[in-house]
């Protein structure tokens, strides 16, 4: 895997909007932190102030922003301002190969999962992490701090989570892969799909029905994607909905446990990633070590 060099004060980074639109004022807390505390220069993509239907500008405008950020040698990292929907529409329009010669951190999660996975397939490390629009939300201090530590090459303490009744104990190490489960499903059998064999895979999702989650997990099991993991890290499944007339009667965590019941690798729940805090930065493509015990989970880098 190729990982970017660490950022330094005075570096220039890009913030772009490859997916959904938003109010520009939402970025003010992030711009203040990145400029005044992190001492970075910000290249603002034109898409930050565009809105075309459900997207932050047309596909062409969003792809151009991302391509310019990739191509510009002065830019050292690229932040997706938010997720939503739209990044998947760009992946075939953008040339990511310049990043092989000048690697730079690509930062985002949720809908941005497709871009992170596409880069990992090419051998490029990225950061699954809080996005600038999320800096304004309460209780995100730790999420922002772990992002800063990874960006600036500082030592990051192991991530921990309390014990969960469905944890399957064990120890494993492997390259980190994963992200938003719905997006991971949509890139199956495409050039953006990553081989999960031997990897520590992390998953999270939001605003799905339990029926949909169950179908996704069954498809992953039937396709063999879950068979040869080094370990599974289960993050937040937020705002999930059961059918009101014929409820499934299981939690998201129980559905995940059912899907991997035939395997022996360690499985950890309550992992601090997802659409609610804590959403700690995960260096996609980096080798990490998982310890799931009766006392909880630890993920070391």
N, C-alpha and C positions, 0 to 999 in steps of 0.2 A: 504494500500500500504506500502511496505517496501522500505525505501530510505537509500542509503549508508551513512556512516559517512563522514563528511567533510574531505577533504585532508588537510595535514599539510606539511610545508617545510620538505624535507628529505624523504617523502614518495616515493615509487616506483610505477610507472604506466607503462602500456604496450601500445605500438603502434603496430598494426598488420594490415595486408591488406587482409580482407576477401572477396574482390571483384576484381576489375580490377587492372592491373599493372600500374606502373608509374616510372619515373626517380627518383632514390633515392635522388638526389640533390634537388628535390622539397621539401624535408622535412627539409632542413637546417634551414630556418627561424623558423619553429616550434620547432625544437630541441634546438635552441639557446634560444628562449623565455622560454620554459618549464624548461630547465636546469638552465639557468642563472638568469632569472627573477622570475620564480615560484619556483625555487630551488627544483625541483623534480628529482629523479633518473628515467632513462628511460630503460625499458626492451624492446628491439627491437626484434619483431618476425622475424623469418627467411623469411617470405613472403614479407617483405619490399624490398627484393632484388631478388625476383623470378618473372619469367614471363613464363607462359605456355599458349600460344594462347591468348585468351581474358582475361585470369585470372592471378592473382598474385600467381602462383603455382597451383598445382593440387587441386581438391576438398579435397582430403585427407590431403594435406599439409596445406591448409587454415583452415580446421576444426581442425587439430592438434594444430595450433597456437592459435586459439580461445579457445580451450579446456584447453590448458596449462595456458593461461592467466586467465581463470575462476578458475582453480584448484589451482593455485599458491597462497598461503596465504600471500606472501610478496607483491603481486600486489594489489593496492588499487583502480585502475580505468583502464578501457580498452578503448582505442581510435581506431576507424577505421581510417586508414590513408586517405582513399578516398572511394568514392562510385563506380559508374560505373555499373557493373553487376557482380553478383556471390554470394552475401550473401544468397540469397534465396536457393541456391543449398546446403547450409550447415545446414540449420535450423533443419533438421531431423537427422543429424549426430552428433550434439553437445548436451551434457547434461548440461542444464542450472540450474539444481536443486542445485548445490553447492552454487549458488548465494543467495539462500534462507537462508542459514546459515551464509555466509559471503558476504553480499551485497557489490557491488562495482559499481561505475558509468560506464555505457556503453554509449559511446559518438559517434554520427554520424548522418547522415541524408541521404536523397535520397535513394539509394539502401539499406541502412542500416535500413530503415523504418521497414522492415520485422523483424529484430532482436529486435528493440524497441517495436514493437507491441507484439511479442512473449513474451518478458519479462513482459510487462504490463498485458497480459492475465494471467501470473503466479502471479501477484501481486507485481512486481518489478518496481520501478521508474528508469527512464533513462533520458538522455539528448539528445534532438534533437538539434544539434548544429554544428557549423563549425568544419571541420576535419583538422588535422595537415597539409595536403597538401595544404589546402586553406589559411593557414597563410601567404603565400608568395604573395597573391593577394592584389591589392590596395584597399583602403577604407574598410578594414575589422577590423579596430581597435576596433570598438564598438562590433562587433560580437565576437572577441576574449575576450574582457573584460567581457561581460556578461557570457561567458563560464567560465572564471576564477572565477567570483563571485559565480556562482552556485557550482562549484567544491569545493571552499574553505569556503562555508557556510556564505558568506557575504550577507548583505541586498541588494536586487535587486530592483531598482526603477521600477515603473510601465512602461510598454511599451505603446507607443502612436503611433497614425497614424492620418494624416489629414483626414478631412471629404471626403467622396466619395459619389457621387450622388446615388449609388445603396445601400448604407448602410440602413439596417432596424434597427431603433432605439429600444433600450430597455436595460435592465440589466439582467444579469444571472450569476450564478456561477455553477461550476462543475469541475470534474476531466478533465484535459487536455488529449486529445488523437488525433492521426492523423499522418500526415507526407506526404510523396509523394503519390499523388493520384493514380498513376499507380500501385504502390506496394500495396496500400491499396485494390485496386480492386483484385489483384492476390491472396491475402490471405483470401478473402471471403470464408466462409464455410470450413475453415481449423482450426486446433488447435492454429493458430497464430492470428486469428481474435478477435478483441475486440468489445464488445457490446457498441454501441455508445449512447444508451438511457441515457439521463440525463447528457451527457458529453459536454464539450466545445471542439468541433472538429476543428482542423486546417488542411488545405490542401494547397498544392503547387505542381507545376509540371514544366517540361521543355521539349522542343523539341518534342511536340506531335502535331498532326493535330487537328484542331478544330472539325472535324468529330469524331475523337477518343475521345476527351474530352466530346463531347455531348453524345456519346454512354455510356461512363462511368457514367456520371451524371444521365442519364435516368435509367441505371441499378440500381444505388444506390437508386433512387426514387422508382422504381418498387419493389425492394426488401425490402422496408421499412426502409432502413438504415438511411434515412434523416428525418424520420417522428418525432422522439422524442428527438432530440438534445436539450441540454440546450441553445446552441448558436453555430454559425458557424464563424470561423476565416479564411478568404481567403487571402492567401499570394501571392507571385509572381508566375505568369504563364509566364515563360520566353521562348523566341524563339519559340513561337507557330506559326503554319503554316496553312494558309487557302488553300483550293483547288483553283488552278489558273483558271480552266475551269468552275467550278460551285461553286463559293465561298458561304460559309454559311452566310456571311454578318453580323456576330455578334462577339463581343469581348469575350474572355474567361470569363470575369466578367459578361457579360450579360447572358451567358449560365448558369453560376452558379446561378444567380438571378432567371432565369426562372425555374431552377430545384427545388428551394425551395420556389417558389412563393405561394404555398398553405399552408405554415406553418407560425407561428407567432413569433417564437423565434428571438432574435436579430442576425443580420448578419453584420459583419464588413469586409470591403475590405481594401486593402493597408496594411495589417498586415505585419510587418517586418520579414518575414521568407521566405526562398526559396533559389534558386540557384544563385541569385545575392544579393549583399549587399543592405540594411541591412538584415542579417540573424541571428537574435538574438536567444540566447539559450532558448529553451522551455523545462521545466521540465515535461516530459511525466509522467502522473499519478498523478501529484500534483493538488490540488484544487486551482482554480484561479477564479477571478471575472472579468466579461466583462461589460463595459459600452459603448454602442454605442449611440451617441447623434448627434444632428445637427452640433456639433462642431468637431466631430471626434471620435476616438476610444481610450479607455484606458483599458489595461489588467493589473490587480493587483494580486499580489501573497501573 
